[in-house]
Every structure is written in structure tokens, then in C-alpha cells.
Amino acid sequence: MPGINPQPGDVCQARTVAFIPGQISENVTHWLVASMTGTGSSVTAAAQRLDTLVASLYQNIMPATAAWRGVGFTNLANPRSVEGIGIGHAGPGVVAGNGLPSQVSFLISWRTALAGRANRGRIYPGLLAASFQNADGTMSAGALVSLSALAAGYGVGFVVGAGVNTTTYQLVVRHPDTFVGPVQTQHYSTVTQALASSVFATQRRRGQLGRPNILPI
């Protein structure tokens, strides 16, 4: 039973959380256990590792009026595990000035070796600093630098653990599971490239007219 210690072939889900009062910015990614040594590592260790890798990069796109909360990490292999939490780097954004409207976001696209929309993924990092917008409404050069650093921080994989007990995760685009009776098969496409978009995107669920959110982790 995979549970809280994911095994090779398991697909897991990570969600990163940042927030302003009443709204959250949540980015969901999926990770395949590509390999494991010894007893591997737990979903909590994976959450803590991903928190370490990307927390400061998220804080570098947000003003002090927004804050980084942390990472939740869940093994989706049946039966689904509880969510491991990493909040060791929680804290406010570090970009001077105010924030853009909460529905404005960055866009990072994931590419695989396969064609078609089903084999591409994306996330919408949000709660951005107002200084990232030029006078004509376009994205500043500094903004693209910070976004590209975040895309590179995710990379296409990471390793959790040390010594003889490690787990290697590979970023994937998840497809719907199939079941034959109780037997689950997880489907995915392996991510080979992360692309930072040079134009702003929007997430209406983060807008001021949206329903207020509570922190999920």
C-alpha cells in the first residue's frame, strides 16, 4: 500500500499556496515517483523539500501585502494518502510597492514530448507586484526574469531525502486514472520543458468579486 511513503510509479499532487486577505493563489502540479532508494521518503518530506525550492521564488514575485504560505503534497495512488505539509518558509512577499489586481497572474507552461492540449500543462502564479507592469500595461523585463527563475526553480524534477533513503520525483502532466475493478492505473506525460510567458494571464477566481477563501494549509 503506497500511502504516505510514495513508491516508484506513483503519481503525487503538490499544491503551493500564497494569499492576501480573503483570497488565495494556489498552483497544482503532479509528480511521478521516478525512482527510490532504501525506504524512500514521506509526502511530508516532499512538501518540505518543494517548499524549500520555490518559497523564495514566489516571494520574489509578490509585494509585502501578499504572503507565501507553503506546500501540500499528496500521494494520489489508491488509496489516496493524507496531505503532507511544508510551511517552514512561510512569509510575506519582498517586492517593494503595492500589488496588481488579484486576478492578474503570471503563466508557466509545461511541455512534453507529445503533441496536443492534453499533453500540456500550466500554472498561474499570482498576487503579483504592481511594479511588474509597465506604463503601457505590458510585463516588465524584471518581471520576466523573476518568472523565469520560478520556472527554473520547479525544473522538471527534484530529489527528497539523503543517504540511502531518497525519492526522485519527475514533473508530469496527469491524465485521468483508469480502473479495472479495484486496480488503479495512473496515466501521465513526462514534462521536458518549462516555459515562462512574457504576457500576463488572468484567474477570475482570484478577483475581488470572487468568493472569499480560507487558507487550505
C-alpha positions in Angstrom: 0.0 0.0 0.0 1.7 3.3 -1.1 0.2 5.6 1.4 2.4 8.4 2.9 5.6 6.8 1.5 5.2 7.0 -2.3 6.6 4.1 -4.3 8.1 4.0 -7.8 5.3 4.6 -10.4 3.0 6.5 -8.0 1.8 9.9 -9.2 1.5 12.6 -6.5 0.0 16.0 -6.3 1.6 19.2 -5.0 -0.2 22.5 -4.3 1.5 25.7 -3.5 -0.4 28.3 -1.6 0.1 32.1 -1.4 -2.5 34.6 -0.1 -3.9 38.0 0.6 -6.7 38.7 3.0 -9.7 36.9 1.6 -8.1 35.3 -1.5 -5.6 32.6 -2.2 -3.3 31.8 -5.1 -3.0 28.0 -5.5 -0.8 26.2 -8.1 -1.3 22.5 -8.6 1.4 20.3 -10.1 1.8 16.5 -10.5 4.9 14.4 -9.8 5.8 10.8 -10.7 8.0 8.8 -8.4 10.7 8.0 -10.9 13.0 6.1 -8.5 13.6 5.3 -4.9 16.4 4.1 -2.8 16.1 2.4 0.6 12.8 3.2 2.3 12.4 6.4 0.3 10.7 9.5 1.9 7.3 10.6 3.0 4.8 13.1 1.5 5.7 15.5 4.3 9.3 15.4 3.4 8.4 16.0 -0.3 6.3 19.0 0.8 9.1 20.4 2.9 11.6 20.0 0.0 9.4 21.7 -2.6 8.7 24.5 -0.1 12.5 25.0 0.2 12.9 25.0 -3.6 10.2 27.5 -4.5 9.2 29.6 -1.5 11.7 32.5 -2.0 11.0 32.5 -5.8 7.3 33.0 -5.1 8.1 35.7 -2.5 10.2 37.4 -5.2 7.0 38.0 -7.3 4.8 39.3 -4.5 4.6 42.6 -2.6 4.6 42.6 1.2 0.8 42.8 1.1 0.8 39.2 -0.1 2.4 36.2 1.6 3.7 32.7 0.9 2.0 30.0 3.0 3.6 26.7 1.9 3.2 23.4 0.1 0.8 20.5 0.4 1.8 17.1 -1.1 -0.5 14.1 -1.6 0.1 10.6 -3.0 -2.8 10.0 -5.4 -2.1 6.3 -5.8 -5.1 4.3 -4.4 -5.8 4.6 -1.5 -5.0 8.4 -1.6 -2.8 9.5 1.3 -3.3 12.3 3.7 -1.6 15.6 2.7 1.9 16.3 3.9 2.5 19.9 4.7 5.6 22.1 4.3 5.3 25.6 5.8 8.8 26.2 7.1 9.4 29.2 4.7 6.1 31.0 5.2 6.4 34.7 5.0 5.5 37.9 3.1 6.5 38.9 -0.4 9.6 41.0 -0.8 8.9 43.3 -3.8 8.6 46.9 -2.9 5.3 48.7 -3.6 1.7 47.6 -3.9 0.1 44.7 -5.7 -1.6 44.3 -9.0 -5.4 43.3 -9.1 -5.6 39.8 -7.6 -7.0 38.2 -10.8 -3.8 39.2 -12.8 -1.3 36.4 -12.9 1.8 35.0 -14.5 1.8 31.9 -16.7 4.2 29.0 -16.8 3.5 26.3 -19.4 4.8 22.7 -19.1 5.7 20.9 -22.4 6.1 17.2 -23.0 7.4 15.2 -26.0 3.8 14.6 -27.1 1.5 16.9 -29.2 -2.0 18.1 -28.3 -3.5 20.1 -25.5 -4.0 17.0 -23.3 -0.2 16.7 -23.1 0.5 20.2 -22.0 0.1 21.8 -18.5 0.2 25.2 -16.9 0.2 27.0 -13.7 -0.8 30.6 -12.9 1.5 32.2 -10.2 -0.4 35.1 -8.8 -0.7 38.0 -6.3 1.9 40.0 -8.2 3.8 43.2 -7.5 2.4 46.3 -9.3 6.0 47.2 -10.3 6.0 44.3 -12.8 3.6 46.2 -15.1 5.0 48.8 -17.5 3.2 52.1 -18.1 1.6 50.7 -21.2 0.3 47.6 -19.3 2.8 45.1 -20.6 5.1 43.0 -18.5 8.4 44.5 -17.4 11.7 42.9 -18.1 12.3 42.4 -14.4 9.0 40.5 -14.1 10.1 38.0 -16.8 13.4 37.5 -15.0 11.6 36.6 -11.8 9.1 34.4 -13.5 11.8 32.6 -15.4 13.6 32.0 -12.1 10.4 30.4 -10.7 10.0 28.2 -13.7 13.6 27.1 -13.3 13.1 26.5 -9.6 10.4 24.0 -10.3 12.6 22.4 -13.0 11.4 19.0 -14.2 12.3 17.0 -11.1 13.7 17.0 -7.6 15.1 14.6 -5.0 13.9 14.2 -1.4 15.9 12.6 1.4 19.6 11.9 2.0 22.0 9.0 2.2 20.5 5.6 1.4 16.8 6.7 1.6 15.8 9.0 -1.2 12.9 9.6 -3.6 13.3 11.1 -7.1 10.3 12.9 -8.5 9.7 13.8 -12.1 7.2 16.5 -13.1 4.4 15.2 -15.3 1.1 16.2 -16.9 -1.5 14.0 -15.3 -4.3 12.3 -17.2 -7.4 10.6 -15.8 -6.9 7.4 -13.9 -8.5 4.2 -15.2 -9.8 1.3 -13.0 -10.3 -2.4 -13.7 -12.2 -3.4 -10.6 -10.2 -2.0 -7.7 -7.0 -1.9 -9.7 -6.0 1.7 -10.5 -3.7 2.7 -13.4 -2.3 6.2 -13.3 -1.7 7.9 -16.6 0.7 10.8 -17.3 3.0 12.5 -19.8 6.5 13.4 -18.7 7.4 17.1 -18.7 10.5 18.0 -20.6 10.4 21.8 -20.6 9.0 24.7 -18.6 8.2 28.0 -20.5 7.7 31.4 -18.8 5.2 33.5 -20.7 6.1 37.2 -21.4 2.4 38.3 -21.2 0.1 38.4 -18.2 -2.8 36.0 -17.8 -5.9 36.1 -15.6 -7.5 33.9 -13.0 -11.0 35.2 -12.3 -11.5 33.1 -9.3 -8.9 35.3 -7.5 -10.8 38.5 -8.4 -12.3 40.9 -5.9 -15.8 39.7 -6.9 -14.9 36.1 -6.2 -15.9 34.2 -3.0 -13.5 34.8 -0.1 -11.2 31.9 0.5 -9.7 30.4 3.7 -6.2 29.0 3.8 -6.2 25.3 2.9 -2.9 24.5 4.7 
